[in-house]
Amino acid sequence: MRSLFAVAQRVLLQFRHDPRTLGIMLVAPCVVLWLFSVLLGVGDYAPRIATVSLPEEFQSALEAQTVRITDTDYSTAEDLIASQQVDAVITLDGSKLNIQVEGADASKSGATMKQVQAAIVDMQQGKADEIRAKLAQASSSTVNLDGTAFASLPEAVRAKIQEKIDAAKADIPSFDDLMPITGFETTYYHGDESWTNFDFYGPVFIGIFIFVFVFLTSSMSLLTERSGGTVERLISTPVRSGQIVGGYVLGFGLLTLVQSAIILWACIYLIGFPNAGSLPLVVLITVSMALVSLTLGLLVSGLAHTPFQVIQLMILFVVPQILLSGIFDLTQTPAWMQAIAAVFPLGYGAEALRDVMLRGAGLGDVAANLGILWAFIVVFFALGCLNFRKKRVRGNRGAIASE
């Protein structure tokens, strides 16, 4: 029993002398759970709809639903759906609604159609009640006389009665006047009705898998070389820090290129993810995401001393990025959470993949997101070089002190 407590005491003392590990163990799970609480605490999604010259009755019924409406002209509505600022555009062609949904996100398309159909039902119910009220009023105003009794009345009286009957009939509105919308037709700006939720999240999953696996591979590999003394021997040579980090990036970069190509091939040709854009552009985006993860992994590995710490740092540096990369809709989250998501590189890559694979975007459309990814690569590379330079200075000081 004494040996058992001695081993337990040794483990606790190790954590006492490693406050970084202890801090990450306590803080990282709390941060992740807090993010989950905010993301999952958002209410039901309210579709964003642009309406163009709709009947007043239907516009009012639609506004009573859980939607965010922009009443505008057709040209502006087309610009809004092209830039993903609305989920659907609704116009009227005669008595038929034309509903053009953005289409890339099947869940948003379904939510939009649910709210539109509810508005149509509410409007028709209101109109049906109005027709019934008019019929009841006309019925109460009509004098019920058989033909013989009516013929026996004086002509002036018969004329007055007939005038009253005709006025009551004229007061009954026609069905077409009360039902300005008798049906609807749905079209898709991107994709079609066969696209599922999994198709929408597919590009995000591709980016996440590449990002996570490259991060683990690069950080673990560099940590193994540090443990074996390889890094220390490199630092002691005249090779510059930038050349050391650049060599690692080049070597792992070639490996990630092969990895990205295999993952993309499996996702598109085996699993069947849709790809409406250029495959070389998709490869460029995935390789850029891999390089961001690679340089981040090399940087984080410099902060870790054990594989256990690498996993803990992954929870701190990677898991929040996964949660804010596009798996959850952030349009209804607080502004501060959207600001946090804006400083993570994974979201930019996932959005670029979605734009190309689901919306057929070209290089010019995703150039901004690609530029941000490469800015992260440059920053992480520079910080990695700085970290190696500090290790070299400390190593040289240690060598001088030993002499």
Residue, then its C-alpha position, 0 to 999 in steps of 0.5 A: m500500500r505504501s508503494l501505491f501511495a508513493v507512485a501516486q505522490r510522484v505523479l502529483l509532484q510531476f504535475r506540480h512541477d509542470p504548471r503549463t500542463l496543469g493549466i491546460m488540463l484545467v482551462a482547455p476543457c472549460v473553454v471548449l464547453w463554454l463555446f459549446s454552450v454558446l453555439l448550442g444555445v442559439g435558437d432556431y434558425a430564422p431564414r433570410i428572405a428577399t421579397v419583391s412586389l408581393p401581395e400585401e396579404f402574403q407579405s404580412a403573413l410571411e412577416a408573422q413567421t420566424v424569418r428576416i425579410t428584406d423587401t427590395d427590387y429584383s436586381t438587388a435581390e439577385d445581388l443578395i442571393a449571389s453574395q449569400q446575404v439571403d437564403a431565398v428570393i421570392t417573387l410573384d408570377g401571376s398567381k404563382l410564387n417563384i421561390q429561388v433558394e440559395g441551395a448550398d445549405a439544405s438545412k437553410s433551404g428546408a427552413t425557408m420552405k417551411q416558413v414560406q409554406a406556413a405563410i401560404v397556409d395562414m394567408q389562405q386560412g384568413k381568406a377562407d374565413e373571409i369568404r365564409a363570412k361574406l357568404a353568411q352575410a349574403s345568406s342572411s340578406t336574401v329573402n327566401l320565397d317560393g316562385t308562386a309567392f314571389a310572383s304574387l307580390p306587386e311588381a315594385v316590391r319584386a323589383k326591390i327584393q331582386e335589387k337586394i338579392d343582386a346587391a348581396k351576390a355582388d358583395i360576395p368576392s370571387f375566389d380568384d380575387l381572394m386567393p392571389i397565390t394559388g401555388f408556388e415553384t421552387t428553383y435553386y441558385h446553387g445545386d438542386e433538391s438532391w443535395t443533403n446536409f452532408d453535402f454542405y458540411g463535406p467541404v468543412f470536413i475535408g478542411i478539418f481532417i487535413f488540418v488536424f492530421v497535418f497538425l498532429t503529424s508535424s508537431m509530433s514529428l518535430l517533438t520526436e526529433r527534439s527528444g532524440g537530439t536532432v533539433e539540438r544538433l541542427i541548432s548548433t550548426p551554422v544553418r540559419s533558423g529560417q533554413i531549418v524551419g523552411g526545410y521542415v515546411l518543404g519536407f512536410g509540405l510535399l507529404t501533405l500535398v500527397q495526403s491532400a490529393i488522396i483525401l480529395w480523391a476519396c471524398i469526391y470520387l468515392i464518397g461522392f461530395p459534389n464539386a461544381g468548381s475547379l479541382p486544381l483550385v480545390v487542391l490549392i485551397t487544401v494545400s494552403m490549409a495544410l501549410v497553415s496547419l503545418t506551420l502552426g504545428l511546428l510553432v506549437s511543438g516548440l511550446a510542448h515538451t511531451p506528446f501529452q502536452v501536444i494533445q493538450l495544446m491541440i485542444l486549445f489551438v485546434v478544437p475551438q477552430i473546428l467549432l467555429s469553422g462552419i460546422f455551426d451557423l454563426t450568423q445568429t451568434p453574438a458579435w463577439m463570437q463572430a469576431i473570435a471566429a474571424v481570427f482563426p484560419l480554418g474558417y477561411g479555408a472551409e468557406a473557400l472550399r464551400d464557395v468553390m465546391l458548392r457554388g462554383a466560385g473561381l480564383g477571384d471569388v476566393a482570393a481574399n480567403l486564400g490571401i488570409l490563409w497565406a498571411f497566417i502561413v507567413v506569420f506562423f513561419a516567422l514565429g517558428c523561426l523566432n522560436f528556433r533562434k531563441k533556442r539557438v541563443r539559449g543553446n550557445r549560452g549553455a555551451i559557453a557556461s559549460e566551458 
